[in-house]
Amino acid sequence: MKIGDIVTRKIDGAEASFCIIGFYTDQHSGEKVAILAMLDPNSVVEVAVQELAPVKLKEIIALTASTCFMH
């Protein structure tokens, strides 16, 4: 799996869709963990590409540096 992939996961018995937006490794367990953004079909919009502005993952998600390594 890689950043940008669409994946599913069961939540409360129902399947939900997510986009992988990053990965990190838990320092305590060594487990690779995916950072997901939930895709809500009710929140889908269309916009002109020139209206979009890039954002760094670290600006979106506050991760504690002592517990993980970003990939």
Helices and strands as residue ranges (DSSP letters): E 6-11, E 14-26, E 32-39, G 41-43, G 49-51, H 57-60, E 68-70
